Amino acid sequence: MPLIRTIQISPGSRLGVWQIGEDETFFRKRVSISPAIHHPHKRLQHFAGRYLLTELFPGFPLDSIQIMESRKPILACNSLHFSISHCGDFVAAIVSQESAVGVDIERMNDKIERVSHKFLSPTEREFIDPANSLAHKTICWSAKEAAFKWYGLGQVDFKENMQLEPFPYQQYGFMHCNFNKVDKKARLSLQYMIADGLCLSWTI
C-alpha cells in the first residue's frame, strides 16, 4: 500500500506512516537491508522502513546508514536525522534536516497496562484519565519511546530519566518530556495521535 499518512512537521522535517501490503520483491527493487535479518516479517519491516525514508526524502542516502552500538541507525555524515518504528504491518519514519528526532508507533494492548508501573512515576500516574487509562498510558509509553530514540545512546530508565509533564487525554495533542541524564538534559516537545487502535508519537 502507499503512504497512509504524511505530516510536514516543519520546512525541514517530515513524518510518514506506511501500511505494509507488499512482499519483499517490491522493496528489493529500490532498497537493501542487512542479510543478518533472517525473520521474514522483521526483514519485511526493515525493507519498508528504508523504503519509507526514500518516500519522505527522495535521494535519502541509504547506503550511508550505519548502526551505532546502541542499535540506533544514523548517517555518519549527519546530513539528515531520522528515526524509524515498526508495529505489526505498520511502519513510521521521520526525517529532519534540522535536528535529532524520534518517532514511535504502538498498538494499544493490555500488556502496556500491566507494565505501566515500570515506566510511569507516581506523579505521572496521577494525571492518567481513569476513563481512558489504557489509551492514556499507551500515549505515555509511545512518547517515551520516541524520546528514547531521539536520545539514541541507550541505557535510559523510562521512569527515572524521562518525566512527562501532565497532559489531558485526547486523541490528538501535544506534551512535554523532561529528559534528565548526566550527559543530556532537555525539555522535549512531542506530538501524538491515536487512530484505528494505533498510537503515533514524535518529537517536534
C-alpha positions in Angstrom: 0.0 0.0 0.0 1.1 3.6 -0.4 1.7 6.1 2.4 -1.4 6.3 4.6 -0.4 9.4 6.4 2.3 12.2 5.9 2.8 15.2 8.2 5.0 18.1 7.3 6.3 19.0 10.8 8.4 21.9 9.7 10.1 23.1 6.4 12.9 20.6 7.0 11.1 17.8 8.8 8.6 15.2 7.6 6.9 12.2 9.0 5.1 9.3 7.3 3.3 6.1 8.1 3.2 3.1 5.7 0.9 0.1 5.9 2.8 -2.9 4.6 0.8 -4.8 1.9 3.7 -5.7 -0.3 6.2 -8.6 -0.4 10.0 -8.3 -0.4 10.3 -8.2 -4.2 8.5 -4.8 -4.2 11.1 -3.3 -1.8 14.1 -5.1 -3.2 13.8 -3.1 -6.4 14.7 0.1 -4.5 16.4 -0.7 -1.2 18.6 -3.3 0.5 19.0 -4.3 4.2 21.4 -6.3 6.3 21.5 -10.0 5.3 21.7 -10.8 9.0 18.0 -10.2 9.4 16.5 -13.6 9.0 13.0 -13.5 10.4 10.7 -12.9 7.4 8.4 -10.4 8.9 11.2 -8.4 10.6 13.0 -8.4 7.3 9.9 -7.0 5.6 9.5 -4.3 8.3 13.2 -3.3 7.8 12.7 -3.1 4.0 9.5 -1.0 4.4 11.3 1.3 6.9 14.2 2.0 4.5 11.7 2.4 1.6 9.7 4.9 3.6 12.8 7.1 4.2 13.2 7.5 0.4 9.5 8.4 0.1 9.8 11.1 2.7 13.1 12.4 1.4 13.9 11.5 -2.3 17.6 10.9 -2.6 17.9 9.7 1.0 21.5 8.2 1.2 20.5 4.7 2.3 24.0 3.3 1.6 25.4 5.7 4.2 23.3 4.3 7.1 25.4 3.0 10.0 24.3 1.2 13.2 25.6 2.5 16.5 26.4 0.3 19.4 23.0 1.3 20.9 21.4 -0.1 17.7 20.3 3.3 16.6 20.7 3.8 12.8 22.4 7.0 11.8 24.0 8.7 8.9 27.7 9.1 9.6 27.8 12.5 7.8 24.8 13.7 9.9 23.4 15.4 6.8 20.0 14.1 7.9 18.5 12.9 11.1 15.9 10.1 11.1 14.1 7.6 13.2 12.0 4.5 12.3 9.5 2.5 14.2 7.7 -0.8 13.4 4.4 -2.2 14.7 3.0 -5.3 13.0 2.2 -4.3 9.4 2.8 -0.6 10.1 6.0 1.4 9.8 6.5 5.0 10.8 9.5 7.2 9.9 10.6 10.8 10.5 13.3 12.6 8.6 14.8 16.0 9.6 17.4 18.3 8.1 17.3 20.3 11.4 18.0 18.3 14.5 17.8 14.8 16.2 14.3 13.2 16.0 12.4 10.3 17.4 9.2 8.5 16.4 7.2 5.6 17.7 4.2 3.7 16.7 2.3 1.4 19.1 -0.8 -0.8 19.1 -2.8 -0.4 22.3 -2.8 -3.7 24.2 -3.3 -4.9 27.8 0.4 -5.5 28.3 1.0 -1.7 28.5 -1.5 -1.5 31.3 0.3 -4.4 33.2 3.8 -2.9 32.9 2.8 0.8 33.3 4.3 0.9 36.8 7.7 0.2 35.3 7.7 3.3 33.0 5.4 5.8 34.8 6.4 7.5 38.0 3.8 8.1 40.8 3.5 11.7 39.7 2.8 10.7 36.1 0.2 8.1 37.2 -1.7 10.9 38.9 -2.7 12.6 35.7 -3.9 9.4 33.9 -7.5 9.6 32.9 -9.2 6.7 34.6 -11.9 6.5 31.9 -9.3 6.1 29.2 -6.5 4.5 31.2 -5.1 2.2 28.6 -5.1 4.8 25.8 -3.6 7.4 28.0 -0.8 5.1 29.2 -0.2 4.0 25.7 0.4 7.6 24.7 2.9 8.0 27.6 4.8 4.8 26.6 4.9 5.8 23.0 6.1 9.3 23.8 8.9 7.9 26.0 9.9 5.5 23.2 10.1 8.5 20.8 12.2 10.4 23.3 14.4 7.3 23.8 15.0 7.1 20.1 15.7 10.9 20.0 18.5 10.3 22.6 19.9 7.3 20.7 22.5 6.2 23.1 20.6 3.5 25.1 20.7 2.8 28.8 17.7 5.0 29.7 15.4 4.4 32.7 12.0 5.2 31.4 10.7 6.1 34.9 13.7 8.0 36.3 15.3 9.6 33.3 12.1 10.7 31.4 9.3 12.6 33.2 6.2 13.6 31.3 4.5 16.9 32.3 0.8 16.5 32.9 -1.4 16.5 29.8 -5.1 15.6 29.3 -6.2 12.5 27.4 -7.2 13.4 23.9 -6.9 11.5 20.6 -4.6 14.2 19.2 -2.4 16.5 21.2 1.0 17.8 22.5 3.1 17.2 25.6 6.5 17.9 27.1 9.0 15.4 28.4 11.8 16.3 30.7 14.8 14.2 29.7 17.4 14.0 32.5 20.7 12.1 32.2 24.2 13.2 33.2 25.2 13.6 29.6 21.9 15.0 28.3 19.3 17.3 29.8 16.4 18.7 27.7 12.8 19.6 27.7 11.4 17.9 24.7 8.2 18.8 22.9 6.2 15.9 21.4 3.1 15.4 19.4 0.8 12.3 19.3 -2.3 11.0 17.7 -4.5 7.9 18.2 -6.3 6.3 15.3 -7.6 2.8 14.5 -6.1 1.4 17.7 -2.7 2.7 17.0 -0.7 5.5 18.8 1.8 7.5 16.9 4.2 9.9 18.8 7.1 12.0 17.6 9.5 14.7 18.7 8.9 18.3 17.4 
